[in-house]
Amino acid sequence: MPAKSAAQQKAAGAALAAKRGETSPGQLKGASHEMYESMSEKQLEEFASTKRKGKPEHVSGTKH
């Protein structure tokens, strides 16, 4: 499943780096920490490899 926003893609990239041992999991906060805990490396790769072109920076979780 591709990332829906640039922020989601960036968070997945940070979580993926921690999964691979490139950064410390203790440095993760918020969404990236949750992704690290709940997603596999393969899932994180799919999110992180999403192209950012045309993606909004953030997507609201609820519609008003």
MIMIVEX-829436 format. One record per residue (C-alpha): residue number from 1; residue in one letter; chain; x, y, z. Coordinates in pm, 1 decimal, decimal comma. Layout:
N
@k=NUM; r=A; c=A; east=X; north=Y; up=Z
...
//
This chain:
64
@k=1; r=M; c=A; east=0,0; north=0,0; up=0,0
@k=2; r=P; c=A; east=148,3; north=335,8; up=-95,9
@k=3; r=A; c=A; east=182,0; north=628,2; up=143,0
@k=4; r=K; c=A; east=-98,9; north=885,1; up=116,7
@k=5; r=S; c=A; east=110,3; north=1187,2; up=214,4
@k=6; r=A; c=A; east=469,0; north=1306,6; up=216,0
@k=7; r=A; c=A; east=467,9; north=1303,7; up=598,3
@k=8; r=Q; c=A; east=359,2; north=939,5; up=603,3
@k=9; r=Q; c=A; east=634,0; north=851,8; up=353,7
@k=10; r=K; c=A; east=897,4; north=1028,4; up=563,3
@k=11; r=A; c=A; east=780,9; north=855,1; up=883,1
@k=12; r=A; c=A; east=802,3; north=517,7; up=708,6
@k=13; r=G; c=A; east=1156,4; north=599,5; up=596,0
@k=14; r=A; c=A; east=1261,8; north=680,1; up=951,6
@k=15; r=A; c=A; east=1102,3; north=361,3; up=1086,0
@k=16; r=L; c=A; east=1267,1; north=156,7; up=810,7
@k=17; r=A; c=A; east=1609,8; north=298,2; up=896,6
@k=18; r=A; c=A; east=1556,5; north=194,7; up=1259,2
@k=19; r=K; c=A; east=1439,2; north=-155,5; up=1156,7
@k=20; r=R; c=A; east=1758,7; north=-196,0; up=954,1
@k=21; r=G; c=A; east=1975,2; north=-78,4; up=1245,0
@k=22; r=E; c=A; east=2087,1; north=238,7; up=1066,9
@k=23; r=T; c=A; east=1942,6; north=459,1; up=1343,0
@k=24; r=S; c=A; east=1834,3; north=399,8; up=1700,6
@k=25; r=P; c=A; east=1468,0; north=308,8; up=1757,8
@k=26; r=G; c=A; east=1484,8; north=534,3; up=2064,6
@k=27; r=Q; c=A; east=1506,9; north=837,5; up=1835,6
@k=28; r=L; c=A; east=1166,8; north=766,2; up=1680,0
@k=29; r=K; c=A; east=861,2; north=963,6; up=1787,2
@k=30; r=G; c=A; east=494,1; north=964,6; up=1699,7
@k=31; r=A; c=A; east=391,3; north=797,5; up=1374,8
@k=32; r=S; c=A; east=738,2; north=667,7; up=1291,8
@k=33; r=H; c=A; east=758,9; north=492,5; up=1631,3
@k=34; r=E; c=A; east=414,1; north=338,4; up=1581,9
@k=35; r=M; c=A; east=512,0; north=221,5; up=1232,1
@k=36; r=Y; c=A; east=835,1; north=71,2; up=1366,9
@k=37; r=E; c=A; east=639,4; north=-127,3; up=1625,5
@k=38; r=S; c=A; east=353,4; north=-247,9; up=1406,2
@k=39; r=M; c=A; east=486,9; north=-292,6; up=1051,5
@k=40; r=S; c=A; east=725,1; north=-536,9; up=886,4
@k=41; r=E; c=A; east=1036,3; north=-423,9; up=700,7
@k=42; r=K; c=A; east=866,7; north=-512,2; up=369,9
@k=43; r=Q; c=A; east=561,8; north=-298,4; up=452,3
@k=44; r=L; c=A; east=785,0; north=-8,3; up=551,9
@k=45; r=E; c=A; east=979,1; north=-40,5; up=225,7
@k=46; r=E; c=A; east=653,6; north=-8,6; up=29,8
@k=47; r=F; c=A; east=553,4; north=307,2; up=217,5
@k=48; r=A; c=A; east=899,8; north=462,2; up=206,8
@k=49; r=S; c=A; east=944,5; north=401,0; up=-166,7
@k=50; r=T; c=A; east=627,3; north=592,3; up=-258,1
@k=51; r=K; c=A; east=697,0; north=889,3; up=-484,2
@k=52; r=R; c=A; east=629,1; north=1223,8; up=-315,2
@k=53; r=K; c=A; east=540,4; north=1413,2; up=-632,1
@k=54; r=G; c=A; east=176,6; north=1520,0; up=-617,2
@k=55; r=K; c=A; east=130,2; north=1405,4; up=-256,5
@k=56; r=P; c=A; east=2,7; north=1650,5; up=3,8
@k=57; r=E; c=A; east=230,3; north=1711,1; up=303,2
@k=58; r=H; c=A; east=-38,5; north=1586,7; up=544,9
@k=59; r=V; c=A; east=-371,9; north=1408,4; up=511,3
@k=60; r=S; c=A; east=-640,9; north=1456,8; up=772,4
@k=61; r=G; c=A; east=-765,8; north=1137,6; up=932,3
@k=62; r=T; c=A; east=-1123,9; north=1262,9; up=952,7
@k=63; r=K; c=A; east=-1348,3; north=1453,2; up=714,6
@k=64; r=H; c=A; east=-1567,7; north=1736,3; up=837,0
//
